[in-house]
Amino acid sequence: MDLIWNAGPVVKLVLLVLAYFSIVSWTIIFYKLLVIHRATRESSAFLEFFWSKKRFDLIGKGLGDFPNSPLAILFRESYQDLVKLQRHEGEPELAGLSADLGGVDRVARTLRRATTLETHRLEKFLTFLATTGSTAPFIGLFGTVWGIMDSFRGIGQSGSASLAVVAPGISEALVATAIGLVAAIPAVVAYNHFVNKVNILTGEMDNFSQEFLNIVERTMRKD
């Protein structure tokens, strides 16, 4: 703390910027941990629920148990599309899936749109973590360079280059680089972790979309 308080105004400003990046990054990390954990857990539970049921209407009634599952959201969007098509053809309720539904291409578009929206939701705020990881070390380095320049200017004015004169200024300047690394390292680790988890969930959404379309097509052929 003494090094921070004794630092120059530019270095202090750099440290404030880095503190902002660090606080926001940790807030995002804890938030995304909660979001990704819920999405992963509820998606696994929804898949079991989906394959245990034989009718779409029964699955639709149980969607309230999976509010954070991307797969449940994909099913909800496509199911609502199917219901609209069914009602358009004069049947008020959807008990199962009939050949009159049609519109497989429309369902496919709905699934792609829902997948894109869910992917964007899961990736929300990750850009800030990437920005923190890539820029924080350079911001800290800028503070260090500026602090060293200020120290050498002080040496020139005092006319003394002893270790007792040089060391305090250099150590104060290096604090900025250290804080930059403290802000960047967790952000980079968290970003890579979350990107991997989002990629896994995106793959599950793609697989589910394909399986769902296969069910629709098989049912239509059967009818």
PyMOL commands that set and color helices and strands:
alter all, ss='L'
color gray80, all
select helices_A, chain A and resi 2-5+9-52+56-61+63-65+70-88+104-123+126-158+163-222
alter helices_A, ss='H'
color red, helices_A
deselect
rebuild
show_as cartoon
